Amino acid sequence: MQVNIRGYSVKRDMDLIRDILILINDDPKYNGTKEFALDTPEELGIKDHSTEEVAYHLGLLIEAGFVDGAVTRILPMQIFRRLTWNGHEFLGSITDPGIWAKTKDRLVGLPAVTLSVVAELAKAELKKHLGLP
């Protein structure tokens, strides 16, 4: 599904969601002690997406409970502090590039899936990789 934001057509991008989670997780300043309202995607470390795309996806992650923050329509980007427990849990399943590639392969041909389905598929791929039932 595509959404129109400030004149830009934005479609949910699972790779961008993964990138945002990894970048927040990997930067020690995003530890929950301060709030961040960045002006550009580059400040987060993203170079190949517009401000509108990153703001939209960060908002989705906040709404899904994966990132602690507040969705705003006033600032260029959302206000965020850190990953939540659920964000860490999801990221734990999708950090490995091989697991992520296999997860995405299982989604090929589907017009749209929920984030919870992606999380379950990633968990299943991780368990398979570890030899767990």
C-alpha positions in Angstrom: 0.0 0.0 0.0 1.3 3.4 -0.9 0.7 6.5 1.2 1.0 10.1 0.1 3.0 12.2 2.5 3.7 15.9 1.8 3.3 15.2 -1.9 5.6 12.1 -1.9 4.2 8.7 -2.5 5.7 6.3 0.2 5.4 2.6 0.2 6.4 0.5 3.2 10.0 -0.8 2.7 11.1 -3.6 5.0 14.7 -3.1 4.1 14.5 0.5 5.3 12.7 -0.6 8.5 15.6 -3.0 9.1 18.2 -0.3 8.3 16.6 2.2 10.8 16.5 -0.4 13.5 20.1 -1.4 13.0 21.3 2.3 13.0 19.4 3.1 16.2 20.7 0.0 17.9 24.3 0.5 16.8 24.6 4.2 17.9 25.2 4.5 21.7 23.7 7.9 21.8 20.2 6.4 21.2 20.1 4.9 24.6 16.9 6.5 25.9 18.5 9.3 27.9 17.7 12.0 25.3 15.1 12.7 22.7 16.1 13.1 19.1 14.3 14.9 16.3 16.6 14.8 13.3 16.2 17.0 10.3 17.6 14.7 7.6 18.0 11.0 7.0 21.8 11.5 6.8 21.9 12.5 10.5 20.7 8.9 11.2 23.1 7.5 8.6 20.7 6.9 5.7 21.8 8.3 2.4 19.5 6.8 -0.2 16.0 7.7 1.1 14.1 11.0 1.4 13.2 12.7 4.6 9.6 11.8 4.0 10.4 8.1 3.5 12.5 7.8 6.7 10.1 9.9 8.8 7.2 7.7 7.6 9.0 4.4 8.4 10.3 5.7 11.7 6.7 6.6 12.5 5.6 3.1 11.7 8.3 1.7 14.0 7.1 3.9 16.8 3.5 3.0 16.2 4.4 -0.7 16.2 6.2 -0.4 19.5 9.6 -1.1 18.1 11.0 2.3 18.8 10.4 4.5 21.8 9.3 7.9 20.5 6.5 10.1 19.4 4.9 10.5 16.0 4.7 14.1 14.9 3.5 15.7 11.7 5.2 19.1 12.4 8.9 18.3 12.4 10.7 16.9 9.4 11.4 13.6 11.3 9.8 11.8 14.3 11.0 12.2 17.8 12.7 9.0 19.2 14.8 7.9 22.0 15.8 4.2 21.7 14.7 0.7 20.6 12.1 -1.0 22.8 12.2 -4.6 24.0 10.1 -5.6 21.0 12.5 -3.6 18.7 15.5 -5.5 20.1 13.6 -8.8 19.7 12.7 -8.2 16.1 16.2 -6.9 15.3 17.7 -10.0 16.9 15.9 -12.1 14.2 16.8 -9.9 11.2 20.3 -8.6 11.9 22.1 -11.5 10.1 22.2 -10.7 6.3 21.7 -14.4 5.4 18.6 -14.8 7.7 17.2 -11.5 6.3 17.7 -12.6 2.7 16.0 -15.9 3.4 13.1 -14.1 5.2 12.7 -11.8 2.2 12.8 -14.7 -0.2 9.8 -16.3 1.6 7.9 -13.0 1.0 8.4 -12.8 -2.7 5.2 -12.7 -4.6 3.1 -11.5 -1.7 1.6 -8.1 -2.3 1.8 -7.1 1.3 2.5 -8.7 4.7 2.2 -7.4 8.2 5.3 -6.6 10.3 4.3 -9.3 12.7 4.4 -11.9 9.9 7.8 -10.7 8.8 9.0 -11.1 12.5 7.6 -14.6 12.7 9.2 -15.6 9.4 12.5 -14.2 10.5 12.3 -16.1 13.8 11.5 -19.3 11.9 14.5 -18.8 9.7 16.8 -18.1 12.7 15.5 -21.2 14.4 16.1 -23.3 11.3 19.7 -21.8 11.0 20.3 -22.7 14.6 18.8 -26.2 14.2 16.0 -25.6 16.7 12.5 -26.9 16.2 
